[in-house]
Amino acid sequence: MSTFLHLLARSLVHKYDCHFEKLTLIFPNKRAGLFLAAELAKLISKPVWMPEILTITDFIEKHSKLKKVDDLLLLIKLYKAYIGVSGSTESFDDFHYWGTMLLRDFDDIDKNLVDAKALFSNLTALKEIDERFSFLDKEQIEAIKMFWSSFNPEQRSKEQTEFLHVWDKLYPTYQRFHENLLNENLCYEGMGMKYFYEHIEDCQTDGHHIVFAGFNALSVCEQRIFSFFRDKGEATFYWDYDIYYLSDEQHEAGRFIRENLNLFPNELGPEHFNNFRHSDKHIEYISVPSNIGQAKLLPELLKNNINHGTMDSAIVLCDERLLVPVVSSIPEEVGKMNITMGYPVQNTSVAALIYLLMECKKHTKIDNTSETKGQHEGQNEPDAISDRQNKENNKFTNSCNEVFYYYKPLLALLNHKLIKNTCPVEIAQITEDINKNNIVYVSAKKLAFNDLTRSIFVFPNPTQSIPDYLLSILGILSSSDPMIESMESMIPPTIAPIEQELIFTLQKQIRSLKNTLEEERITPDDKLYMQIIRKVLNSLHVPFSGEPLEELQLMGLLETRTLDFKNLIILSANEGNIPKTAQSASFIPYNLRRGFRLPTPDIGLV
């Protein structure tokens, strides 16, 4: 059986006779381009110019001249647009959650070229639907009517009234948000794609022929872009599929490929895609009761199934949280391995330290009475702290007021290895004292063992923000803080290289977050800062460096697109992982999504 990328490489060599200097290849991900380059190298015996290889996102950004920016900056700019349109006094803290949801909705609208003005119309007068949307088919109109029929002007619920109050502001917000981003040559992914399509006539490809390869589900915008280059005779298409999925019209997995093949004929004949029937496959199902159990079974599976010295084997993680235990379970004799996913920061000891610092900060209290007040078990538990005290806890102070820490998160923080290694004797003593005397709240004065713990538990600057607080601690741990020079013996003598890399990455991310908010003149309270930092940590990956074409590949499910391997070990192939069942929240109701042909949860399961 020839792999898809081998068939593609062979076809390109045959069609262009190795003259690739005027050829652009576009894939859904970067990994496919690397493997194609390796396939081309096997077929070429002389020096040639390699074709330009891009992802669809890179191709659009290159020609649209708009820069895609991170979600936090987009969210701030969306908040300013909403406040400017609505005149609302809503704080950024309150806007943060539903603004994130609205940003995703705007992305869907643009990727699918939906008329935002029509979508965000208030159509409680149902007769308007027939008059204004005659261009929609009957099924779409019925879906729209089904939603708006519940809005009886005389009997609206409180929730419906509040929904309409915000709904009426969404189109003006969408307009202003777009205008503000365009003025700065910025965009989010869907906006960049729509802008490129609207100006596609101006696209200068410099005579390059474009090859779109390995795509599956296309947004409306992608379909229109593909159609433009197809109609100009400047594009060809290569689809990776199997006839098994196409022969049954009811088979969900073939839904998008059937549409794509009708619109954009495949350059490769169907005789190459009947592998399920004619290729001999050995498939074994192994039931393992836990994630760790799967990781522990890997050495035996690798021993029996991996061909050393070849690049034909892969471990696929349907649940990417398995990365750390899987990496730890790979036996040394495997040799070279490439990890394409990046190391998830949220599962590391450095991230755990950040979580514990923020948790400890949440459960502090300020007291200007004696040190013993509230220290004994049963008195002044966190739930009993007054609203006034909670507000005070969101501010750092160097006043005469005493700072106290609740014992549960405090003990967890003190016993974290990056803290405990700096002063193990003192931490053992304070832990014993807390447990022996049933102390509930511990004075900050008792925790000033060295410069690191003083930085954590004593706040020298009353205006210090959460990012500055975290940066000061990470600076000490990374030995990048000037204070370290005089106290090297107090800092952990050995921090693993990967932890040093993680500390550096977190410093960069937190500093970037702080600078972004300051530049946009947004000052979140400590609670929101903690939420944003937690969200950043949950989504952050530290990329591994190395040769991408090593013999054993470790990757996520989406990264396998267009790639073929002789030996596959697929972990956590459970319901809920294949396909993913978790759906993002949306401000656009289901029936309106159906009516305007926006992606719905059932589409995501195909």
N, C-alpha and C positions, 0 to 999 in steps of 0.2 A: 504494500500500500504506500503510495506517495503522499506526503503531507501536503497540506494546503499551501504553505509557504514555499515548498519545493516546486509545486505545480506553478505557482505564481512566478517564481524566479525563472523557471524554464521557459515559461511563456514570454516573459520580458526579454530574455536573451534572444529568443527566436524572432520576436517581432522587431526589436530595435538593433539587433546585431551588436550589442554592447555599446551602442551610442546613447548613453543615458544622460548626457549633459543638459538635454532639454526635456527632462522627465521629472515630474513631481509625484511622489507616492504619498497618499494620505491614509492613515490608519486610525482606529479608535483609541489606541494607546501606544506608548513609546516602545514597550517591550517587543511588539510585533516587528517594528522597524529594525531592531537589533538582530533578531533572528533571521529576518529576510536578508540583511547584509551578509550574514554568515552563509546562507544558502547561495547567494550570488557568488560569493568567493569560491565556493566549490565548483561552480560551472564556468568560471572565467580563468583563462590561463595567460592573460596579458594585462598590462596596466590600462585602466579605463577610468573615466570620471564616474563617480557614483551618482545615482539619482538623488535629488533632494527628497528627504524622508521626513514627514511632519505628522503630527496629530491634527485632527480637525480643528481643535482649539487653537493650536499654534498657527495653522494656516489662516484662520479668520483674524486672529490678532495681528498677524503680519500685514494683512491687506486692509484692515479696517482702521489701523492707526489709533485705536482706542486701547487704553491700558486697563486690564482687569485688576481690580483691587480686592483686598481682603474684606470679609463679611463685617467686621467691626466698623471699619471706616464707612462702608455702605450703609450700615444701620444708623450711624450717627447722621449721615447726610439725609437718609430717609426720615429720621426723626425731625430734623430741621425743616424739611419740606412739609411734613404733616402739620407741624406747629404753625408754620407760615400760612398754610391754607386754612386750617380750622380755627386758628386763634385760641387753641386749647392751652391750658396751663399745666397739662399733664407732664410729669417729670420723666426724664430719660429712664429712670429706674422702672417706672410703671410701663413705659412703652416698650422696654427691651424684649419682653417675651413675645407679645403679639406682633411687634415690628419684625422680628426674625421670621415669623410665620408669613407675614405680608411680603417680605423680600423673596421668599420661595415662590409665592404665588405670582409676583411680577415676573420672575424668571420663567415660570411655566407659560404665562401669557405671551411673552416675547418669543420664546422658542417655538410656539405653535401659532404665531401670527394672528392671535385673537384681537379683535377690535375692542380695546379696553374701554372705550366710551360706551359701547353697546353692552358690554358685560356688566359694568358698574352702574347701569341705568336703574332707576327706581321704577319698576314696572308693576306696581300694585293695581293699576288699571289694566286688566288682562287684554282688553281689545287692542291695546297698543302693540302687543306682541305680534299679532297677525299683521298689523299695518307696517311695523318697523322691521320685521325679520322675515319677510317673504322669501329672501334668498336662502333661508335655512330649509332643510327638509322637514317632513312632518314629525319624525321622531325627535329631532332636536327641539322643535317648537313645543311639543308635548312635555318634554323634560323641563323646559323653562317655565311653562305654565304650571306644572305640578308644584314647583317651588313657590312661585309668587301667589298661588291661589290661597295660601294660608294667611296672607296679609290682608285681613279685613280692616279697612280704615277705622271702623267703628268699634272693633273688638280686639285691638292689638294688645298683646301682652307687654309687660314691662321689658322683657328681653327683646321682643321684636322691635319695639320703639328704639331701644338702645342700639340694636343692630343697624336699623335704618339711619340713625343719627351718624354713625361712623361710615356706613356704606356710601352715603351721599358725598362724603369727603374723599373717597378713594380715587376717583378719576382725576380730580384736580391735583391730588397728591402725586399720583402716577405721572402726570404731565410735568409738574414742577421738578420732581425728582429726576426725570429724564433730562430736562433742560439744564439743571444744575450740573449733572454729571457730564453732559456734552460740552458745556462751557469749560470744563477742566480736562477734556479728553479722557475721561474715565468711564468705566462701564462695569456691569456684572456680566456673567457669561451669556445669558439669554439676550440681554440688550445688545451686546457686541455682535451676536449672531444675526439679530434682526437688522441692526444697522448695516452690517456687511451685505445682507440680502437686498436691502433697499437701495444700496449704492453699488450693486454688483456690476452694473454696466461700466462703472469706472475702474473695475478691477483689471490691473495690468499683470498678466501672467508671463510677459516677455517671451511669448511663443512656446511656453512649456505645455506639454500634454499632461493631463492630470489623471492619475489612476486612484480610484477610491476602492479600498480593499478591506474586507473583513468586518463590515458593519452589519448590524442586525436591526434593532428598533430605531427608526428615524423619527425625529420631530418633524413637524410640518415645515419648519424653516430649513432643515437639512434636506428634505425632499425637494424644496424649491431650488436650493443651491445646486444640488445634483442635477436637477432638470435643466437649469440654465446652461451648465457646461456640456451636458449631453446634447442639447439642441444646437449648440454652437459647434458640435463635432470635436470638442476639446477634451472629452473625458471618456474613459472606459471603466468598467466595473467588474470586480471579482468578489464573488460571494462564497462564503464557507458554510456548507450545510450538508444534510444527508437526505436522500430521497424518502427515507422512512418518515420524515416529518412532513413531507409535502404530499405524499400519496393519499393521506387521509385529510380531507378538507376540515374536519372537526378537530384535528390535532392542534392544541394551543401553541405548542412550541414552534410550529411552522408558520404561524399567523403572519409575522412580519416578513419572513423570508419570501413567502408567496407573493405578498404585495411588492416587495423589492424586485423580484425577478420579472414581474409583469411590467414594472416601470423602467427598470434598468437591466437589460439582458446581460447574463453572465458571459464573460469572455471564455470561460472554461465550460466544456460540454458536460452534460449530466452523467456521462459514463464514469466520471471521476468521483462521483458522490453517492455510490451505493455501497458504502463500506460496512454498514450494519449487517447487510445480507451476505456479502462475499468475503468479509475479513473475519478470520478466526480470532475470537476474543475469549479470554478466560477472565471471568468476573467472579470475585469471591466477596461475600458479605460477612463481616465479622461484628458480632454484637459485643460492645464493651460498655460497662455500666457508668463510666465517668470520663471526664475530659483528661484527667491525669492518667487514667488507665490507658487511654488511646496513645498518649505520649510514651508511656512505658513499654507499649507493645511495638513501637517503631523499630528498635534495633533488630528484632527478629524479622520483621517485614523487609527491612532494608537488606539484611543479609541474604534473603532468599530471592529478592526481586531486582536489585540494582546491578547494572553492568558497569563496572568501574572503567574509567577512561572514556566513556561515551556521554553524550549530552541528550539522552533519550528517557530520562526519568525525572519525575516531579512529585513533590508532596503538595497537595492542594488543601488549604484550610478554609472550610466553609464558615467556620467561626474563627475570626482573626484573633480572638483573645487567647487562642491556643499557641500563639507564636512563641512565647517565652518558655513554657514547658517543653514544646517540641524541639526548640533549639538546644535546650539543656539535655535532651534525650538522644541527640544524634551521636552515634559512636564515633570515636576518633578514626577508625579505619575507613570511614566513608571518604575522607580526603576533602577535596574541594567542594564547596557548596555556595550557591548564590541565593541571597534572600532579597526578594524584590519589594517587600512590603514596608520596610522600615521598622524600627523598634518602637513599639507603642509606649509613650512616656508615662501614661497613666498607670502602667503596671510596674513601675520602677520604684526603687527605694527613695530616690530624690523627689518624685512626685508625691509619694506617701508622706515625706517630710513636709512638703508644702501643704497638703491636706491637713496634717496634724497641727501645723502652725496656725492655719485659719480656724480650725475647730477650737483650738485652745483660746484664740483671740475672741471667738464668739462667746465663750463662757468665762470672761473676766468680769470683775466688778470693781467699782471704785468706792472706797469707804474712807471717811475722814475721822473715824473713831478708832478705838483700840485695835491692836493687831489680832486679838483673839476673837473679835466679834465675827460670828458666822463661820467659824472654823470647825465646829464640832458637828458630827453627823446628825442629820435631821433638821438642822437650822439653815435657813436661807438657801434651799436647793434652787437650781436654775429657774424652775418654773415660777418661783416665788419672787424673783427679782422684779422690782417695780419698773413701770414704763420709763420713769425718769432715769433710773439706773441703766436701762438698756440703751437709752439715747447717749448717756455718758460713755458707755462702753464702745461706742463707735468713734470715739476721739482719743487720741493719744494725749498723755498729760505728763508734765513734770512738776505739777503743783504739789502741795503738801498732802494731797489725798493719797491714800494707800491703794496700790493695785494688788488684787487678789486673783488667783487662778483656781478654777474648779479642778478637783483632784483627778477625775477620770481621764479627760483629754491630756492633762498635765503629765500623768504617769506614762501614758502612751508615747507622748512626745519625748520625755526624758530618756525613755528606754529605746528610742529609735537609734540604730547603730551609729549614724553620723553624729549624733549628739552624745551618746553614751561613751563613745570612744575617746572623747576629749576630757572627760572627768569621771571615770567609772566609780572611783571610791566615793566621791561626794554624792553621786546619783544613787548609789546603793544605800548610803546613809539616809538621804532625804526620803527615799522610797520606804525604807523600814520605819522611819519616823511617822510618815503619813498613815501607813497601815497599822502600826502599833497604837497610835493615839486617835485613830478614826478622824483625822483631819479632813474637812470637806473643802475649805478654801485655804490656799497657801499664799503667804505673802511673797511678793516679788523680791523683797530684800533677802529672803532665805535661798534664792535661786541664782544669785550672782556669783557663780563659781569661777568663771573665767570670762574673757572678752566675748566668746561666742554666746554663752548663756546670758550675759549682760545685754547683748544686742537683742536677744530674743525676749527677755522678760523685763527689761528696764527700758523705757522709751525716753531717750534724752531730748527729743525734739517734739514739742506738742503739736506741730503741724504735719508731722510725718504721715504720709499716706501708706496704704497697704502695699503698693508696688515698691516704694522706697524701703519699707520695712523688710520685705522679702529680698530685695536686691542687696541690702546690707548684710543679711545672713548668708545668702549665696556667695557674696563677695568674700566673706571670711572663709567659708568652706572651700572655695576655689583658690584660696591664698592669693587672690588678686587685690584684696583690700590692703591699703598701706599699713594698717595697724598690725598686719600679720608679721611684719618683719621682726618685731620685738617679742613675739610669743609663738614661735614656730612649734615649740614643744607642746603647746596646748591644743594644737590642731591634729586631727587624725593623721598619723604618720604615713598611712597608705590609703589612698582612695583609688578604687579601681579605675582604669582608664575610661571604661564606658560610663562610669558615674561622673568623671570629670567632663566628659563630652556632654552628658545630660545636663549638668550644672551650667555649662557654657550656653547650651541651647535654651535653657529656661531663662537665664539672664537676658539673652537676646530677645526672647519673646516678651518677657515682662517689661523690658525697657521700651520695646516697640509699642506695646499696649499703652504704657504711660505717655509716651510722646504723642501718639495718635490722639488720645483724649485731651491732652493739653493743647495741641494745635487746633483742635476743633472746639476748644473752650467748653468742654463737658467735664463736670466734676461729680462723678458718682459717689454715693456714700459707700461706706466700707462693705455693707452687705452686697451691693451690686458688684463692686470690685471683686469680691470673693466669688460671686456667681460667674463673672466673665472669666476670671483666671481659671476656675474649675472647668469651664467649657473649653478654654484653650488647651488645657492639659489633656482633656478627654479626647481631643481630636488631633493632638500633636504626635508626629512620628519623627524619630531621628533616623535619617537614611543611612544604610550601611554602605561603606565604600568597598569596592572590589571589582573583579572581572565579571561582567554580567553574563558571560557565556561559559560558566563553570559547568561541571558534569551533573550535579544534582541541583534542581531548582526547587525553591520553597516559595510559594506564592498564594495569593488570595484567588477566589473563584473568578472574579471579573478579569483578572490579569491573564487568564488562560485563553482569552479570545484569540482566535487565529492560530494558536499554538497546538502542536500535536506531540505526544510522547508515547513511547512503547510501553512504559511502566508508569502507572499512576497510583498513588496512595491518596485517597480522598478521606479526610477526617471530618467528623461531625456532619455527615450527610443526612441530617435529620430533618423532619418536617419543621418548618419555621426557619431553617437555614437555607434549604433549597425548595422553593424560592423563599426569599426573605418575606416575612409577613408583617413586620413592623412598618407602619405607614406614617408619614409626616403629617402633622396637623395642618389644616388649611383654613383660611378665612372664607374661601369660596365654597359654598355648599355643594354637595354631591350632584344634585340635579342640574345646577348651573354648569358644573364641570361637564356633565354629559351633554347638555344642550349646546355648549360652545366647543365641544370636542377637545377639552383639556384632559390630561391624564387622570384617570381615576384609580382607586386602589385595585380593582379587578384587572386593569391593564398592567399594573406593576407585577402581578403574579404570573403573567404569561412568560 
